[in-house]
Amino acid sequence: IYTVTTVKLLRNTSDNITVAARQNIVFDLQGYTISNTGNLPIITNRGTVTINNGTFRSSATQGAINNESTGILTVSGGSIIATGTRQCIYNNGGYIEITGNAYLSATTNQRGAVKNLTNGNALITGGTIISTRYSAVVNTANLTIGVKDGTPSPSSPNIQGYINRS
């Protein structure tokens, strides 16, 4: 059994966080914002991370969250906003779940809002995922979208990608 550690912000901050394998971290940003420093992701996850509220804002070249092969990432609320050259979530072989009131927005022209690859598993059953300059979800692995209580859902999640009208 692993101890769950809750990280609560008391103000807006900038940081680069690595969650090691066997760590279980819940981010309760209490409505505040955490952004990255330099060109590293805000979170490199090799353990278990849950995001419930607050804002993760990345303007770096590595995006907001890198989920590694041992990582389990659940985003059930809050916002992940990427305005740099990469995505909100880069799933490199781990497991990600996007549900509830999660909001992901990317303005990058590379990789979209969510990139799922290298035997990764992604389950998207809720939330809003928007990419204004690329595909909203880029997938080369295992992806399930819009299944709610075992039934396909045409209304949840809300996924909007770039449309080239030229």
HUBELKA-V493433 format. One record per pair of residues at least 24 apart in sequence whose C-alpha atoms are under 10 Angstrom apart, sorted by sequence separation. I is the first residue (numbers start at 0). J is the second residue. D is the distance in Angstrom with one decimal. If there is no record, write none. Layout:
# HUBELKA-V493433
I|J|D, I|J|D
This chain:
# HUBELKA-V493433
7|31|9.2, 8|32|8.2, 12|36|9.7, 13|37|9.7, 15|39|6.6, 16|40|8.0, 17|41|8.4, 18|42|7.2, 19|43|8.5, 20|44|7.9, 21|45|7.9, 22|46|5.0, 23|47|4.6, 24|48|4.9, 25|49|4.7, 26|50|5.1, 27|51|6.1, 28|52|5.9, 29|53|5.9, 30|54|7.0, 31|55|8.8, 32|56|6.9, 33|57|8.6, 34|58|8.0, 35|59|7.0, 37|61|9.4, 38|62|8.2, 39|63|8.3, 40|64|5.6, 41|65|8.3, 42|66|8.0, 43|67|7.2, 44|68|8.9, 45|69|5.0, 46|70|4.7, 47|71|4.6, 48|72|4.9, 49|73|4.8, 50|74|4.8, 51|75|5.4, 52|76|5.0, 53|77|4.8, 54|78|4.6, 55|79|4.7, 56|80|4.8, 57|81|4.8, 58|82|4.8, 59|83|4.9, 60|84|5.0, 61|85|5.7, 62|86|5.0, 63|87|5.0, 64|88|4.9, 65|89|4.8, 66|90|4.7, 67|91|5.0, 68|92|4.2, 69|93|5.5, 70|94|6.3, 71|95|5.9, 72|96|6.3, 73|97|6.1, 74|98|6.3, 75|99|4.8, 76|100|4.6, 77|101|5.3, 78|102|4.6, 79|103|4.8, 80|104|4.9, 81|105|4.7, 82|106|5.3, 83|107|6.1, 84|108|6.8, 85|109|5.7, 86|110|5.8, 87|111|7.9, 88|112|6.6, 89|113|6.1, 90|114|6.0, 91|115|6.6, 92|116|6.0, 93|117|8.5, 94|118|9.3, 95|119|8.1, 96|120|8.5, 97|121|8.0, 98|122|8.2, 99|123|9.5, 101|125|7.3, 102|126|5.7, 103|127|6.2, 104|128|6.0, 105|129|6.3, 106|130|5.9, 107|131|7.5, 108|132|5.0, 109|133|6.6, 110|134|7.3, 111|135|4.9, 112|136|6.0, 113|137|6.1, 114|138|6.0, 115|139|6.3, 116|140|4.9, 117|141|9.1, 122|146|8.5, 123|147|9.5, 124|148|9.3, 134|158|9.5, 135|159|5.9, 136|160|7.7, 8|33|8.4, 14|39|9.2, 15|40|6.3, 16|41|5.9, 17|42|5.7, 18|43|6.2, 19|44|6.7, 20|45|4.8, 21|46|5.3, 22|47|6.1, 23|48|6.0, 24|49|6.4, 25|50|6.1, 26|51|6.7, 27|52|6.0, 28|53|4.7, 29|54|9.3, 34|59|9.2, 38|63|10.0, 39|64|9.3, 40|65|6.6, 44|69|8.0, 45|70|4.2, 46|71|6.2, 47|72|5.9, 48|73|6.3, 49|74|6.0, 50|75|6.3, 51|76|4.3, 52|77|3.7, 53|78|6.3, 54|79|5.8, 55|80|6.2, 56|81|6.0, 57|82|6.1, 58|83|4.0, 59|84|6.8, 60|85|5.7, 61|86|7.6, 62|87|5.6, 63|88|6.3, 64|89|6.2, 65|90|6.1, 66|91|5.9, 67|92|6.0, 68|93|4.0, 69|94|8.0, 70|95|8.1, 71|96|8.2, 72|97|8.4, 73|98|7.8, 74|99|8.0, 75|100|5.9, 76|101|3.9, 77|102|6.2, 78|103|5.7, 79|104|6.5, 80|105|5.9, 81|106|6.5, 82|107|6.1, 83|108|9.2, 84|109|6.3, 85|110|6.2, 86|111|5.5, 87|112|5.0, 88|113|4.9, 89|114|4.9, 90|115|4.8, 91|116|5.5, 92|117|4.8, 93|118|7.6, 94|119|5.9, 95|120|6.4, 96|121|5.8, 97|122|6.4, 98|123|6.1, 99|124|7.6, 100|125|6.8, 101|126|4.5, 102|127|4.8, 103|128|4.7, 104|129|4.8, 105|130|4.7, 106|131|5.2, 107|132|6.0, 108|133|5.3, 109|134|8.7, 110|135|8.3, 111|136|6.0, 112|137|8.0, 113|138|8.2, 114|139|8.3, 115|140|6.2, 116|141|8.0, 134|159|7.9, 135|160|4.4, 14|40|8.9, 15|41|4.6, 16|42|4.8, 17|43|4.7, 18|44|4.8, 19|45|5.0, 20|46|4.0, 21|47|7.3, 22|48|8.3, 23|49|8.1, 24|50|8.8, 25|51|7.7, 26|52|7.6, 27|53|7.1, 28|54|7.3, 35|61|9.5, 39|65|9.4, 44|70|5.4, 45|71|7.5, 46|72|8.3, 47|73|8.2, 48|74|8.4, 49|75|7.7, 50|76|6.4, 51|77|5.6, 52|78|7.1, 53|79|8.6, 54|80|7.4, 55|81|8.3, 56|82|7.8, 57|83|6.4, 58|84|7.5, 59|85|7.5, 60|86|8.9, 61|87|9.1, 62|88|7.1, 63|89|8.2, 64|90|8.3, 65|91|7.2, 66|92|7.6, 67|93|5.4, 68|94|7.7, 74|100|8.6, 75|101|5.1, 76|102|7.0, 77|103|8.6, 78|104|7.9, 79|105|8.4, 80|106|8.4, 81|107|7.2, 82|108|9.8, 83|109|9.5, 84|110|8.6, 85|111|7.3, 86|112|4.7, 87|113|6.0, 88|114|6.3, 89|115|6.3, 90|116|6.2, 91|117|5.7, 92|118|4.9, 93|119|4.9, 94|120|4.7, 95|121|4.8, 96|122|4.7, 97|123|4.7, 98|124|5.1, 99|125|5.0, 100|126|4.7, 101|127|6.3, 102|128|6.0, 103|129|6.1, 104|130|5.8, 105|131|6.5, 106|132|5.7, 107|133|6.9, 108|134|8.7, 110|136|8.0, 111|137|6.4, 114|140|9.5, 115|141|7.8, 116|142|9.6, 133|159|9.7, 134|160|4.6, 135|161|7.3, 14|41|6.2, 15|42|6.0, 16|43|6.3, 17|44|6.0, 18|45|5.7, 19|46|5.2, 20|47|7.6, 26|53|8.5, 27|54|10.0, 28|55|9.0, 35|62|8.7, 43|70|8.8, 44|71|7.6, 45|72|9.3, 49|76|9.3, 50|77|6.9, 51|78|9.0, 52|79|9.8, 56|83|9.5, 57|84|9.4, 58|85|8.5, 59|86|9.7, 61|88|9.7, 62|89|7.7, 66|93|6.1, 67|94|8.6, 74|101|6.0, 75|102|8.8, 76|103|9.8, 84|111|9.6, 85|112|8.0, 86|113|6.0, 87|114|8.3, 88|115|8.2, 89|116|8.1, 90|117|8.1, 91|118|7.7, 92|119|3.6, 93|120|6.3, 94|121|5.8, 95|122|6.3, 96|123|5.8, 97|124|6.3, 98|125|3.9, 99|126|5.3, 100|127|7.4, 101|128|8.2, 102|129|8.1, 103|130|8.3, 104|131|8.0, 105|132|7.9, 106|133|7.9, 107|134|9.8, 110|137|6.4, 115|142|7.8, 124|151|9.2, 125|152|9.6, 133|160|6.1, 134|161|5.7, 13|41|8.1, 14|42|8.5, 15|43|7.9, 16|44|8.3, 17|45|7.6, 18|46|5.7, 19|47|8.5, 35|63|7.4, 44|72|7.7, 50|78|9.0, 57|85|8.9, 58|86|9.9, 61|89|8.9, 65|93|9.6, 66|94|7.8, 73|101|9.7, 74|102|8.8, 85|113|9.5, 86|114|7.0, 90|118|9.2, 91|119|6.1, 92|120|7.0, 93|121|8.4, 94|122|8.1, 95|123|8.2, 96|124|7.8, 97|125|6.2, 98|126|5.3, 99|127|9.0, 105|133|8.4, 109|137|9.9, 110|138|9.6, 124|152|8.3, 127|155|8.4, 128|156|7.9, 129|157|8.2, 130|158|8.5, 131|159|7.9, 132|160|7.4, 133|161|4.9, 134|162|8.3, 17|46|9.0, 18|47|7.6, 34|63|8.0, 35|64|9.8, 50|79|9.6, 57|86|8.9, 66|95|7.9, 74|103|9.6, 85|114|9.5, 90|119|6.3, 91|120|9.3, 92|121|9.6, 96|125|9.2, 97|126|6.7, 98|127|8.8, 105|134|9.7, 106|135|10.0, 125|154|8.9, 126|155|7.2, 127|156|6.0, 128|157|6.3, 129|158|6.0, 130|159|6.3, 131|160|6.2, 132|161|5.0, 133|162|7.9, 18|48|7.8, 33|63|9.9, 57|87|7.8, 81|111|9.5, 89|119|9.8, 90|120|8.1, 97|127|9.0, 105|135|8.0, 124|154|9.9, 125|155|5.2, 126|156|5.2, 127|157|4.7, 128|158|4.8, 129|159|4.8, 130|160|4.9, 131|161|5.0, 132|162|8.0, 133|163|9.0, 56|87|8.7, 81|112|7.6, 90|121|8.2, 97|128|9.3, 104|135|8.6, 124|155|6.3, 125|156|4.0, 126|157|6.3, 127|158|5.8, 128|159|6.2, 129|160|5.9, 130|161|6.0, 131|162|8.3, 132|163|8.7, 55|87|8.8, 80|112|8.6, 103|135|9.2, 123|155|8.8, 124|156|5.6, 125|157|7.2, 126|158|8.3, 127|159|8.0, 128|160|8.2, 129|161|8.4, 130|162|9.8, 79|112|9.1, 123|156|6.9, 124|157|9.3, 125|158|9.3, 123|157|9.8, 123|158|9.7, 87|128|9.6, 11|53|9.8, 13|55|9.6, 5|48|9.9, 11|54|9.4, 13|56|9.2, 62|105|9.3, 87|130|9.7, 3|47|9.1, 4|48|9.7, 5|49|9.3, 13|57|9.7, 86|130|9.0, 3|48|9.6, 8|53|9.0, 32|77|9.9, 34|79|9.8, 38|83|9.3, 40|85|9.7, 62|107|9.3, 1|47|9.9, 7|53|10.0, 31|77|9.9, 32|78|9.2, 33|79|9.8, 34|80|9.5, 40|86|9.9, 41|87|10.0, 42|88|9.7, 43|89|9.6, 44|90|9.5, 49|95|10.0, 112|158|9.8, 17|64|10.0, 20|67|9.7, 23|70|10.0, 30|77|8.1, 32|79|9.7, 34|81|9.8, 40|87|9.4, 46|93|9.6, 47|94|9.5, 48|95|9.6, 49|96|9.5, 50|97|9.7, 60|107|9.7, 86|133|9.9, 94|141|9.5, 95|142|9.7, 96|143|9.6, 97|144|9.5, 98|145|9.7, 112|159|9.8, 15|63|9.5, 16|64|9.6, 17|65|9.5, 18|66|9.6, 20|68|9.9, 21|69|9.1, 22|70|9.8, 23|71|9.2, 24|72|9.8, 25|73|9.4, 26|74|9.9, 29|77|9.6, 30|78|9.8, 40|88|9.5, 45|93|8.3, 47|95|9.9, 51|99|9.2, 52|100|9.0, 54|102|9.2, 55|103|9.5, 56|104|9.7, 57|105|9.5, 58|106|10.0, 62|110|9.8, 68|116|10.0, 73|121|10.0, 78|126|9.8, 88|136|9.7, 89|137|9.6, 90|138|9.6, 92|140|8.2, 112|160|8.7, 15|64|9.8, 20|69|6.7, 21|70|9.3, 23|72|10.0, 27|76|10.0, 28|77|8.6, 40|89|9.7, 44|93|9.1, 51|100|8.7, 52|101|8.3, 54|103|9.8, 58|107|9.7, 63|112|9.9, 64|113|9.8, 65|114|9.7, 66|115|9.5, 68|117|8.4, 70|119|9.8, 71|120|9.6, 72|121|9.5, 73|122|9.5, 74|123|9.6, 75|124|9.8, 76|125|9.8, 77|126|9.6, 78|127|9.5, 79|128|9.5, 80|129|9.6, 81|130|9.4, 86|135|9.3, 91|140|9.7, 92|141|9.6, 98|147|9.8, 111|160|7.9, 19|69|9.2, 20|70|7.3, 27|77|9.3, 51|101|8.0, 52|102|9.9, 62|112|9.3, 67|117|9.9, 68|118|8.4, 69|119|9.9, 75|125|8.2, 76|126|7.8, 78|128|9.9, 86|136|9.6, 90|140|9.7, 111|161|8.8, 19|70|8.8, 20|71|9.7, 26|77|9.9, 50|101|8.7, 68|119|7.3, 74|125|9.7, 75|126|7.6, 86|137|9.9, 18|70|8.7, 67|119|9.0, 68|120|9.8, 74|126|8.9, 66|119|9.3, 108|161|9.3, 101|156|9.6, 102|157|9.5, 103|158|9.5, 104|159|9.5, 105|160|9.6, 106|161|9.6, 99|155|9.3, 100|156|9.4, 98|155|9.1, 99|156|8.7, 98|156|7.7, 97|156|8.9
